[in-house]
Amino acid sequence: MIIDDVATSGSTINEILRSLRILNEDNDIAIFSLIGRKDLMTDAN
């Protein structure tokens, strides 16, 4: 499991994928991203 605190350009994930494929090209890789934006959150009050 790899956790990255910012998902903007995807450069970190792309580098991780490249490295994993060098180690074993048959890896099963799944990417899950959580994105929270304050302007999209509703006020719970």
C-alpha positions in Angstrom: 0.0 0.0 0.0 1.3 3.4 -0.9 -0.3 6.6 0.4 0.3 9.9 -1.3 -1.1 13.1 0.3 -1.7 15.0 -2.9 -3.2 13.8 -6.2 -2.8 16.6 -8.7 -0.6 15.8 -11.7 -0.3 12.0 -11.1 3.4 12.1 -11.4 4.0 10.3 -8.1 1.6 7.5 -9.0 3.1 7.2 -12.5 6.6 6.8 -11.0 5.4 4.2 -8.6 3.7 2.3 -11.4 6.8 2.4 -13.5 9.0 1.1 -10.6 6.5 -1.7 -9.8 6.4 -2.8 -13.5 10.2 -2.9 -13.5 10.2 -5.2 -10.5 7.4 -7.5 -11.8 5.4 -6.7 -15.0 2.7 -9.1 -13.9 1.7 -7.1 -10.8 -2.0 -6.5 -10.2 -2.2 -2.9 -9.4 -5.3 -1.0 -8.2 -5.4 2.8 -7.6 -8.0 4.3 -5.2 -8.0 8.0 -4.7 -10.0 10.1 -2.2 -10.4 13.7 -3.0 -11.9 16.2 -0.7 -12.6 19.8 -1.7 -13.8 22.3 0.8 -15.9 24.1 -1.9 -17.8 20.9 -2.6 -18.5 20.0 1.0 -21.9 20.8 2.5 -22.4 22.5 5.9 -23.7 19.9 8.4 -25.1 22.5 10.7 
